Amino acid sequence: MSPAENTADLLVTGKYLYLQDKDKTIIKDGGVAILGDTIVETGNNSDLTAKYPRAEHLASEQGLILPGLINTHTHAAMTCFRGLADDLPLMQWLQEYIFPLEAKLTGDMVYQATLLSLAEMIKSGTTSFCDMYLFAMDVARAAQESGMRAWIGEVIYDFPSPNYGAVTDGLQYIEELFTRYKNHPLITITVDPHAVYTCSPDLLQNLKKIADKHDALYIIHLAENEAEVKKSRERYGASPVMLLEGLGILDRRVVADHCVMLSAAEIVLLAQRGVGVAHCPESNMKLASGIAPVPDMLAAGLSVGLGTDGSASNNNEDMFGEMNSTAKLHKAGALDPTVMPAETVLEMATLQGARVLGAENAIGSLEPGKKADLIVLDMNQPHLTPLFNIPSHVVYAARGTDVIHSVINGTIVMRNRQLTTLDEKAIIDSMMRMAEQVKM
């Protein structure tokens, strides 16, 4: 046995390989060689097969291999509220329905609901997600079982939480999260103030100090709709963005979710500060929050990823749907079909999302030395035939159900549409029982 035969333990091959590298390289009949959790080589299928004959071979004759999709903003456990409070304005939806429903939650309910969300995410091509919710340790427990890559934080408010109670206990809970998941290979802890309208300036600053101490991301809903901006101006004499700027919070570790209501000057400021943005077009449309100025953000140099938001304000976790909506929404908003081309949108769902999370050196493209997070689509289907342009097909024609295989950190978590780390039937059965507990 030659030394070369021991340098890969998994080989994923298909008809097309889209690297999402700086050259947007496409390899016909391509493959990815993986050792442990890391990509060791990409190239031609036949060459890799000859070089690594002892590697497990996950072959898809008509497959398209892509980097795994990155969901930069969600509330995974809100799958248990799917469809319970639809067709309402944001503040009414949140204050009259979601907060009262969340008061009923327990850690086990969050754990079970998160498992359902993770099953949905894996089956629709997501390999990494950034979660802001309650009972974060139970979210992390579910994520660990699934094998997904996750950024997880406990949402903090000025008022008592159904999980930790008083704010002071919430701060201690965050510290416990950092201790428990320090140096975890797949789970990264974040600091998550809910928003400027639910957190005082002092709390916003105290949470930033905790984030800075741990060199962690600081994740916050920001400028999500007109009512939020108006309330901030009335209370503080400043917009949400300018309030955070005045408090000295904005920097490269901040991830701002939504950012629908931004001025031109605020876009420039966020770019200067290195803030990342999570764009959630379907949630923004459903709650009638507006259309975020994403083309202007990208033009200013902001890193913008895509997020589904939670299933109570979107109703699904399918990032293919999010890509499709992103491209079409901004064309309609600008009355310009050249705005948000498919290649840009696909990058937002992969490499740009990785940049938002500070992980572009590890994930977001398929290159040697990066973590082995990838998906395979079955292209041998009527709605994907013929194929002339891969990014266009992915954004405008493909669906989450077209994903047949998923590899995260070098582990096959879905093979031929079958989850390997989660019991899908048991999860669905559990959620059907839980539905009786969460009904209003």
N, C-alpha and C positions, 0 to 999 in steps of 0.2 A: 504493500500500500504506500503510495507516494505521499509526501507531506501535503500536497495540494488537495488531496482527497479529504482531508480533515478540516478544511478551512471554511466550510459552509454546512449547516445542518438543515436548511430549508431553502428550496428554490421555487419561486413563483414565476410562472411563465404564461404568456398570452399572445394574442395576435398583435396587440398594440401596447406600448408602454409609454406613458406620458410622465416625464420626470418632474415637471414644474421647476426646473432649474432656470438660471438666468437666460438661457437660450431657448427655453420652451421646447426642449428636445423631445422628439417622438421617435421611438425605435420600433420598427416593424418586426414582428416575431421576436419580441424582447422578453427579458426576464430580470428578476432581482434575486441575488444570492444573499442569504442572511446567515449570520453566525450569532447565536444567542439572541440578544435584543437589537442587534446592529446590522445595518446594510454593509456588506463587504464589497459588492460589485454589482453593477448593472451592465447589460449588454445584450448581445444576440442570444437567442434561445439555444441554438445548437452549440454555440461556443461554451455557454455556461453549463449546459447539460454534460458536455464532454469534460469540462474542467472539474465539475463537482458531482461525479457519478453516484456517490453515496448519500447525497443530500436527499431528504424527503422532497418529493416533487409534487407541487400543487399546480397542475397544468389545466389551462382553459383554452381550448383551441380557438374559440371566438371571443376571448376575453380582452377587456381593456383594463390595464393596471394603472391605478391612480394613487396619489398620496391620499391617506385617509382624511376625511372632512373634519374640520375643527369648528365646533359650536361654541362661540365666544361668550354667549350669554343665555342661560336658561335657569329655570327653577324646576329641576327634574321631578320632584315629588308632587308637583301640581298636576300630574296626570290623574290624580284621584279627584280633581275638580273639573275634569274635562267636560265641557258642555253644561256646567251648572249655572253659569252667570254670563251668558252671551248677550251681545247686542246692547251694551251699556257703555256710557262714558267712563273714562279711566278712573276719576275720583269716586264716582258712585260705585263702580265695579269693585274698587279696592276697599272703600270704607264700609259699604253696606253689605257686601257679600264675602269678599276674600278674607278680610281680617276676622269677621265672625266665624267663618268656616275654619280658619287656621287655629282659632282658639280651641277647637275640638281635637287637634292633632296630638298624637303621641309619637315617641321615637320609633316604635315598631310600625306604625302606620306610614311614617315617612320612609322607613327602610323598604317596606313592601311596595310603596308607590314609586320609589326611586328605581327599584329593580324593574318594574314595568317600563319605565322611561328608558332605562339602559338597554333593555331588550329591543325597544323600538328604535333607539339610536343605532345600535349595532346593525340591525336589519336594514337600515336605510343609509348606511355608509359612514356614519360618524365614528371616529376613533378617539377623539379628544373632546372634552366639554368643560366649560367653566360654569360652576353652579353657585348661586347665591340663594340660601334658603335657611329654614329652621332645622334644628336637630342635625347639625352638620356632621356629627360623629356617625350618625346612622346613615347619612348620605355617603360618607366615606366608606363605611362598612359595605354598603351595597356596591359601590364602585370597585372596591378591592376584590370582591367576589367575581365581578364581571370581567375583570382584566382590562377595563378601560383606563385611558389616561385622563386624569381629572385635576382641575383646579377647584378647590372647595372652600367656601367660607360661610360662617354663621352670620346671617343678616342681623344687624344691630339697629335698635330704635331707641328713642327717648323714653318710650313707655314700656311696661313689662312685657316680656316675651312668653309665649306658651311653653317654651323650652327652658330657658335659664332664669326667668323671673326678672329681678331687678337688673338695671344696666350694669352695676358693679359686678354682679355675678356673670353677666355676659362677657365682660372683659376677661375675667378669670377663665371662662370657657374657651375663649380664643387662645389663651396661653396654653391650655391643656391640649388643644388641637395641634398647636405647633410642636409641643413636646412629643405627642403620640406619633405624629407623621414626619418627624424630622428625618431627612435623607431617604424618604420612601421613594422607590423607583418610579411609581406611577401617580402618586397623590401629592399635590402641592397645596399648601394651606394659604388662603388669602384673607384680607381684612375687608369687611363688607358693610359699611354704613348704608342704610337703605336709600336715603335721599336727603336733600337739604330741607324738605318739608317735614321729615320725620326725625331728624337729628339736629340738635342744637349746634351752634358754632363750636362750643367747647368740646362737645362729643366728637364732632368731625375732626378737630385738631388732635384730640387724645388718641383717636383711632389711627390717625396718620403717624403718630409717634410710635405706636405699636408696629405698624407696617414697616416703618423705617428701621426699627430695631431688628426686625427679622428679615429685612431686605425682601419684603413680600409685596405682592400686588395689592393695590387699594382700589376696590371695585365699588362703583356707586351709580345708581340711576341718576341721569343728569339731563336737564332741559328736555324732558320727555314730551311735554305738551304745553300749550299756551297758558293753561291754568297754573301750572307749576311755576312758570316764569313770572306771571303776574303776582302770585302769592309771595314769591321770594322778593320781588321789588317792593311790595307793600310792607313786608316784615323787616327786611334788611336794607332796603334802598339799593339793591344790586340784583342782577340776574343770578341764577344758580352758578354759572361759570365764573362770573366776576366775584361772587361771594367766595368760592373756593380759591380763586387767585388772591384775593385780599387776605385770606387765612393762611396763605403760603403753602397750600396743599398741592397744587398742580405740578406734576413732574412726570418723568418717564415711567414711573411705577403705577400711575393712575390709569385705570380702565374705565372709561365713561360709557355707560350703557344708554342707547337710544340717540341722544343728541339731535333731536328733531328741530328744536327751536334755537338755532344759533345765528348770531349776526356774523357778518363778514369779518369783523375785527376779532370776534371770539374764535372763529376758525383759525385765523392766523396765530392767535395766542396759544391755542391748544397745540398747534403744530410746533411752535417755538418751544413749548414746554415738553414736547415728546409724548403727550398723552395718547393712549390708544383708544379707539372707538369701536364699540360693538353695535353694529347696525342690525335692527330687527324689523324688517319691512312689513312682514305679515301681521305681527302684533300691532305695529303702528297703524296699519290700515284698519285692522279689525276694531281697535279702540278709537279710531278717527283722531289719532294724535297728530297726523300730518305726514309730510314727506321730508325726511331728513336730507340736508343738502350734501349728500355724499359725493357727487361729482366735484363740488367745490372743495370738500375736505381732501379728496385724493389729489386734486390739483395743487393744494397747499402743502402736500407732502405728509399728511396724516396717515398713519397706519389704521386701516379700517377692516375689521373682520365681520363675519356674519354670525347672527345668533337667531335661534328660534323663539326666545323667551319661553315662558312656561306654557303648558298645554291648556291652561285656563284662559289664556289670552291669544292663543294661536290655534290650539286644538290638535297640533301634531308636532313632532320633533324631526321632521324630514328636511334635511338641509338641501336636497335637490329642489324641493318646492321653494325654499328660501332663495336659492340662486335664481330660479326662474322668475320669481316675483321681483327680485332686485333689478334684474336687467330690464324687465318690462315696465315696472313702476316709474323708474327714472326717465325712460324714454317718453312715457306719457306725460310725466310732469314737466319735462323740458320741451316737449313737442319736437324732439330731435332723435331720430332712430340711431344716430351714431354714438349717443351717450351710453356709457356703461356697456362696452362690448363684452361678449362672452368670455374672452380670454381674461379680461380684468376681473370679472365676477368670479370665475373659477379660482383665480389667484386669491381673491378675498376669502374664499371658503377654505383655502389651504395655507399657502405661505404667508399671506397678510394676516390671517388669523393667528398663525404662530408668532408673528411679530408683535401683535397686540398683547399676547401673553408672555412676551419676552423669551420665546422658545424657538426662534427661527434657526438657531444653530443645531437643534435636535430634531425638529419635525417640520412638516409643511412641504417638503420636496423629497424625492427619492434619489439620494446621493450617498455614496460611500461615506461611512462615518456617522451618518444620522441614524436615529432610531427606526426600527422596522415597523412603521405604521402605514398600512396600505390596504386598498380595497380592489376588488375585481368585479367589473360589470360584464354581464352577458350581452354581447352586441348582436347575437344571432336572433333578432326579434323584429317583427314587422315595423314597429315604431322607431327602430334604430337603423333601418335600412332604406337607402344606401348611406354610406358614411363618407363624407367629403371633408369635414372639419371637426376634429375631436372636441375642442372647447364648446363649439356651437351645439353639438349633439348633447354634451353633458348638461349644459345650461338650459337648452330649449326643448330637448326631446326625452332625456333620460329621467327616470323616476327612482325613488329609493328602493323600490321592489326589484330593480334591475341588478342590484348588488348581490352577488352569489357567494363571494368569499370575503372575509375580513381578517387581517392580521394586525395585532397590536403588540408592540414591544417584542416582536418575534414570535408571538403565540397566535395560533389560528383560533380565533374566537367565534368564527362562523365559517362553516364549510358546506357548500351546496345548499345555502339558505337555512341550515340547521345550526342553532347556537350550540357551542361546545362548553361554555362556562356557566350558562344559566339554564334552568328548567322552565322553558317558556309556558308550558301548560300549567304548571304549578303556580307560576306568577299570575297568569290570567285568572285562574280559579280563586286565588287569594284576593285579587282586586275586586272580583265580582262579589265576594263576601263583604269586603270593606265598604263597598258602595252604600250599603245600608247604614253604615255608621256616619257617613259624611253628608248624607242627604239633609237638606234644610227642612 
